[in-house]
Amino acid sequence: MNRAAPLAGVRVIESSLLGPGLLTTFLSDLGADVIKVEPPQGDYIREMTWPIINGVSLLHLHTHRGKRSIVLDLRQPEGVELYLNLVGKADAVVEAMRPGALERRGLGYEQLKEVNPRIVFATISGYGMTGPYKDMPSHGIAYDTWAGLIPPAYDDDGFCRIPEMPNIGINVGPLIGALALLAGITRARATGEGCRLELAQSDAAAYMDWYRIETWKAYERPDDEVTGNPADNYERRAPGLAGMWEGVRYQMYESSDGHVLFMASEQAFWRNFCEALDRMDLFDRWPGSKYADHARGNLELQRELREIFRTRTSAEWLEFGNQVNTPIAPVNNAKTVANDPQFQDRMPLFSTEQVGCEQLPLPVRFFDEQLPIPTHAPTVGEQTDEVLGEVLGLGDNRLTALREQGVLG
């Protein structure tokens, strides 16, 4: 079935530097027209971090796939005028850099809404527009250390190190921003009234750790008001995965060729497991409670399970769990997960030919249709003439004159 992309007809003007531009990538993947306005020197994201693929960073290839790049020198009045003209044809403007950068060029929200009362103006930054850290320079890992997500690690020589873990704030912040931006656009199209919003990547990092943060706050209340789980005899367990360290029926185990995650914390799953292995002696001795019983600290049972799981491969344990209705999951890493058959079925990578290097697709499926394949991330100003001609109707003579003035770089 041939349908327009879900966000076809939505146009967003983006002024970004480095990673926060990911906010609009979620929209361009769904078919929105995202126009990245760059200064003549371009966004140096193309040179940032590793890997560098044919001279261009993976960070740029992923963050700006599916977008169009134009160059406008906003130090010149004609550049500001062209920006405003584009805003008049757009649904939203995203300022993905330090707050106020556009306002200093005469392109703040008040100026933009004079041109387009329906415009939705979103600012995404490191620490947001308020608070004592608002003006601090920062990079993406800072938001996760601020939020308490990354504990310090030490090497064998006693040097403090950053441990390996996925970045949260720099990915989740843009995702939440994309959701909020679409909410603003939806309301603006219904009411004719735009809005201004802002978000911090640090806030998003903390928000994604709500369970641990809120648990610690709950534990500040008296013991007779806030307890642990009944399966733990109401003992307060440390929040999140810290409370899983002593788990036994919910724990990682070595298989004969790797690791699996065993999750028989419900009594019914535990029974299924023991029956299928003809080890009802384990169930009879340690039946557990109906729900959320991890047999915490039961080292005798853990030794039994350790030996049991070493007898089969990971693939055999996954098949076993599926057959007998006991949750057993694979344990992959960032290097191996792409080889997992579930990953290959659900997340077929975009090819190097399509987007410059193998990249993950947006993890959303629309029934009976295919989302558009993103275009290759643009070079600096690659679509300047195309956008200004298509959106603003500028002809070749006008474009030539603007280029001679240096407005288009």
C-alpha positions as a printed Julia matrix, in Angstrom:
409×3 Matrix{Float64}:
  0.0     0.0     0.0
  1.46    3.34   -1.07
  0.94    5.96    1.59
  2.62    9.21    2.39
  5.14    8.94    5.21
  3.56    9.54    8.65
  5.11   13.01    9.01
  4.99   14.03    5.38
  4.03   17.71    5.24
  5.76   18.57    8.53
  8.68   20.96    8.1
 11.24   21.71   10.79
 14.06   24.23   10.64
 17.04   23.03   12.66
 19.95   25.04   14.01
 22.17   22.53   15.77
 25.67   21.81   16.89
 26.85   18.26   17.59
 24.62   15.57   19.15
 21.41   17.4    20.18
 20.44   17.52   16.52
 19.27   13.94   17.06
 15.95   15.46   18.17
 14.89   15.98   14.57
 16.35   12.69   13.33
 13.39   10.88   14.87
 11.15   13.17   12.82
 13.06   12.89    9.55
 13.0     9.09    9.89
  9.19    9.39    9.91
  9.17   11.55    6.8
  9.36   15.12    8.09
 11.27   17.66    6.0
 14.1    18.72    8.29
 16.19   21.62    7.0
 19.49   22.0     8.83
 20.68   25.6     8.61
 24.45   25.78    8.95
 27.01   28.59    9.05
 29.49   28.73    6.15
 32.03   26.64    8.09
 29.41   23.99    8.87
 28.72   21.95   11.98
 31.96   20.34   13.16
 30.02   17.23   14.12
 31.44   15.8    10.88
 34.86   15.64   12.54
 33.83   14.55   16.05
 34.7    11.27   17.75
 35.16    7.84   16.22
 34.71    6.07   13.87
 35.49    8.31   10.88
 34.07    6.73    7.71
 35.49    7.99    4.44
 36.42   11.21    6.19
 33.05   11.76    7.9
 32.08   10.84   11.46
 29.48    8.2    12.21
 27.99   10.77   14.6
 27.11   13.01   11.65
 26.06   10.18    9.34
 23.5     8.94   11.86
 22.37   12.22   13.44
 21.72   14.03   10.18
 20.53   11.26    7.89
 17.39   12.14    6.01
 17.91   15.9     6.43
 18.71   18.71    4.02
 21.54   21.16    4.7
 21.62   24.77    3.64
 24.17   27.47    4.4
 23.06   30.88    5.64
 25.44   33.43    7.07
 23.32   34.78    9.93
 25.82   37.55   10.53
 24.37   39.21    7.44
 20.88   40.78    7.41
 20.01   38.92    4.21
 20.79   35.61    5.93
 18.5    36.47    8.84
 15.78   37.5     6.38
 16.01   34.21    4.53
 15.84   32.29    7.83
 12.67   34.17    8.76
 11.2    33.41    5.35
 11.83   29.72    5.9
 10.19   29.93    9.34
  7.1    31.3     7.64
  6.86   28.03    5.72
  7.62   25.73    8.66
  5.91   24.07   11.61
  8.79   24.24   14.06
 12.26   25.54   14.78
 14.74   23.54   16.84
 17.63   25.29   18.55
 19.9    22.39   19.45
 22.78   24.28   21.02
 23.32   26.71   23.86
 20.06   28.56   24.58
 19.84   32.05   23.14
 22.1    31.44   20.15
 19.32   32.28   17.69
 18.02   35.2    19.72
 21.44   36.83   19.49
 20.99   36.78   15.71
 17.56   38.37   15.9
 15.83   35.0    15.55
 14.36   34.47   19.03
 10.87   33.14   19.6
  9.27   36.59   19.71
 10.68   37.44   16.29
  9.75   34.05   14.84
  6.13   34.12   15.95
  5.68   37.54   14.32
  6.45   35.79   11.05
  4.53   32.61   11.88
  2.12   32.62   14.86
  1.86   28.8    14.6
  5.57   28.2    15.01
  6.72   25.78   17.72
 10.14   26.77   19.03
 12.14   24.13   20.91
 15.49   24.58   22.61
 17.47   21.54   23.7
 20.68   22.01   25.66
 22.91   20.34   28.21
 21.63   21.7    31.52
 18.64   23.73   30.33
 17.84   27.42   30.56
 17.59   27.71   34.35
 19.54   26.66   37.41
 23.12   27.22   38.53
 24.58   24.99   35.79
 22.76   26.6    32.85
 25.84   28.35   31.45
 28.34   25.55   32.08
 30.06   24.09   29.02
 29.53   20.35   28.8
 29.56   17.17   26.73
 27.2    14.23   26.65
 28.71   12.04   29.35
 28.32   14.93   31.82
 24.56   14.52   31.86
 24.84   10.88   32.88
 27.41   11.51   35.61
 25.25   14.37   36.89
 22.21   12.1    36.99
 24.07    9.41   38.94
 24.12    6.9    36.1
 27.87    6.36   35.76
 29.87    5.26   38.81
 33.64    5.9    38.74
 35.78    2.88   37.87
 39.46    2.23   38.59
 42.1     0.42   36.58
 44.82   -1.87   37.93
 47.11    1.11   38.5
 44.55    2.98   40.55
 43.67    5.55   37.89
 40.03    6.62   37.82
 38.29    5.75   34.55
 34.98    6.19   32.75
 33.37    2.72   32.6
 31.75    1.31   29.49
 28.02    1.95   29.31
 25.49    3.4    26.87
 24.95    7.16   26.88
 21.49    8.02   28.16
 20.96   11.79   28.28
 22.24   12.59   24.81
 19.9    10.01   23.29
 16.83   10.18   25.51
 16.79   13.99   25.69
 16.27   14.34   21.93
 13.68   11.54   21.95
 11.6    13.27   24.62
 12.1    16.53   22.76
 10.74   15.01   19.56
  7.64   13.84   21.43
  7.08   17.29   22.94
  7.69   19.01   19.61
  5.04   16.88   17.89
  2.61   17.66   20.72
  3.21   21.36   20.13
  2.77   21.02   16.37
 -0.45   19.04   16.81
 -1.95   21.74   19.02
 -0.69   24.55   16.81
 -2.34   23.03   13.76
 -5.62   22.75   15.66
 -5.58   26.18   17.3
 -3.33   28.32   15.14
 -1.23   29.15   18.2
  2.38   28.09   18.53
  4.46   27.72   21.68
  7.94   27.7    23.08
  9.49   24.78   24.96
 12.89   23.82   26.3
 14.48   20.7    27.69
 17.81   19.62   29.12
 19.62   16.42   28.3
 20.65   16.19   31.94
 16.99   16.28   33.02
 16.24   13.47   30.57
 19.06   11.33   31.97
 17.63   11.69   35.47
 14.08   11.09   34.24
 15.09    7.75   32.74
 16.4     6.69   36.14
 13.11    7.55   37.83
 12.79    4.16   39.49
 15.99    4.43   41.52
 15.61    8.13   42.31
 12.0     7.74   43.41
 12.82    4.6    45.41
 15.44    6.43   47.45
 12.96    9.24   48.08
 10.34    6.69   49.16
 12.84    5.16   51.59
 13.11    8.52   53.35
  9.63    7.85   54.7
  9.15    5.81   57.91
  9.54    2.02   57.81
  5.91    1.52   58.74
  4.87    3.42   55.58
  7.36    2.13   53.01
  8.67   -1.43   53.05
 10.33   -3.87   50.71
  8.69   -6.67   48.77
  6.71   -9.39   50.62
  8.94  -12.04   49.02
 11.91  -10.45   50.84
 10.07  -10.43   54.15
  9.5    -6.72   53.55
 13.2    -5.91   53.81
 14.09   -2.77   51.87
 16.22   -3.75   48.92
 18.55   -1.3    47.12
 16.81    0.28   44.12
 17.0    -1.08   40.59
 19.69   -3.51   39.54
 21.69   -2.88   42.7
 18.99   -4.85   44.47
 19.48   -7.75   42.03
 23.07   -8.56   43.05
 22.06  -11.35   45.43
 19.25  -12.66   43.22
 19.29  -16.37   42.37
 16.11  -17.18   40.44
 16.57  -13.87   38.62
 20.23  -13.82   37.66
 22.8   -14.24   34.89
 24.35  -17.69   34.48
 27.12  -19.11   32.34
 26.03  -21.44   29.59
 28.46  -23.78   27.86
 29.29  -21.09   25.29
 28.31  -17.75   26.83
 25.72  -16.41   29.26
 21.94  -16.32   29.68
 19.61  -14.38   31.94
 17.34  -16.61   34.05
 14.11  -14.91   35.21
 11.95  -17.49   37.01
 10.93  -15.14   39.82
  7.25  -16.12   39.54
  6.5   -19.43   41.19
  4.72  -20.78   38.1
  7.8   -20.21   35.91
 10.05  -21.79   38.55
  7.82  -24.86   38.66
  7.87  -25.17   34.88
 11.66  -25.03   34.88
 12.08  -27.67   37.57
  9.49  -30.02   36.07
 11.05  -29.85   32.6
 14.49  -30.69   34.03
 13.09  -33.45   36.26
 14.45  -31.53   39.23
 11.3   -31.11   41.3
 13.52  -31.66   44.31
 14.67  -28.06   43.82
 11.1   -26.81   43.71
 10.01  -28.88   46.71
 12.89  -27.58   48.78
 12.68  -23.94   47.66
  9.21  -23.34   46.2
  9.32  -19.6    46.74
  6.33  -17.28   46.91
  3.88  -16.59   44.12
  5.43  -13.41   42.73
  8.79  -11.58   42.67
 10.75  -14.16   44.66
 14.38  -14.14   43.54
 15.58  -16.59   46.22
 17.86  -13.8    47.26
 21.12  -14.87   48.87
 20.42  -18.62   48.53
 23.95  -19.65   47.59
 23.17  -23.36   47.81
 20.49  -23.03   45.14
 22.72  -20.72   43.11
 25.47  -23.36   43.01
 22.96  -25.92   41.75
 21.74  -23.57   39.03
 25.27  -22.62   38.06
 26.09  -26.23   37.28
 22.78  -26.82   35.51
 23.17  -23.87   33.13
 26.71  -24.92   32.18
 25.33  -28.1    30.59
 23.75  -26.46   27.52
 24.53  -23.76   25.0
 22.82  -20.41   25.16
 20.76  -21.24   22.08
 19.62  -24.52   23.66
 18.56  -22.7    26.82
 16.55  -20.15   24.81
 14.77  -22.97   23.01
 14.2   -24.77   26.3
 12.7   -21.69   27.97
 10.4   -21.08   25.03
  9.17  -24.68   25.02
  8.47  -24.97   28.75
  7.3   -21.39   29.36
 10.15  -20.15   31.54
 11.75  -16.78   30.75
 15.38  -17.18   29.71
 16.99  -14.39   27.7
 20.18  -14.05   25.67
 23.03  -11.94   27.0
 24.56  -10.0    24.1
 26.85   -7.03   23.88
 26.98   -4.11   21.48
 29.29   -6.04   19.16
 27.33   -9.31   19.05
 23.7    -8.18   19.24
 23.52   -7.45   15.51
 24.09  -11.18   14.9
 21.15  -12.19   17.08
 18.3   -13.65   14.96
 15.68  -11.54   16.79
 17.7    -8.4    16.06
 18.09   -9.38   12.41
 14.35   -9.91   12.08
 13.29   -6.71   13.83
 16.14   -4.28   13.18
 17.6    -4.82    9.71
 20.38   -2.29    9.35
 20.4     0.4     6.71
 23.24   -0.34    4.33
 26.41    1.6     3.64
 25.12    2.32    0.14
 21.95    3.86    1.57
 23.24    6.03    4.43
 27.06    5.93    4.29
 27.54    3.17    6.86
 25.45    0.48    8.49
 22.92    2.15   10.82
 20.0     1.13   12.99
 16.51    1.99   11.76
 13.89    3.76   13.82
 12.39    0.92   15.95
  8.8     1.49   14.85
  6.75   -0.48   12.34
  3.62    0.72   10.61
  1.44   -2.12    9.37
  1.12   -2.53    5.6
  3.65    0.19    4.81
  7.35    0.89    4.87
  8.88    3.97    6.41
 11.05    5.95    4.02
 14.71    5.03    3.8
 16.64    8.08    5.01
 18.86    9.89    2.6
 22.6    10.15    3.21
 23.58   12.82    5.76
 24.31   15.99    3.78
 27.54   17.82    3.17
 27.63   21.44    4.32
 25.03   23.37    2.32
 24.41   20.5    -0.07
 20.74   21.41   -0.63
 20.99   25.21   -0.36
 19.81   25.94   -3.88
 17.25   23.14   -3.8
 15.62   24.31   -0.55
 15.64   28.03   -1.3
 14.27   27.38   -4.75
 11.63   24.86   -3.69
 10.48   26.44   -0.41
 11.0    30.15   -1.08
 10.8    30.19   -4.86
 14.17   31.88   -5.39
 15.45   31.74   -8.95
 18.96   31.19  -10.25
 19.74   34.89  -10.58
 18.75   35.62   -6.98
 20.72   32.61   -5.72
 23.78   33.71   -7.66
 23.54   37.22   -6.24
 23.2    35.91   -2.68
 26.18   33.65   -3.17
 28.28   36.5    -4.5
 27.37   38.49   -1.36
 28.58   35.59    0.78
 25.13   35.04    2.31
 25.14   31.41    1.16
 28.76   30.79    2.03
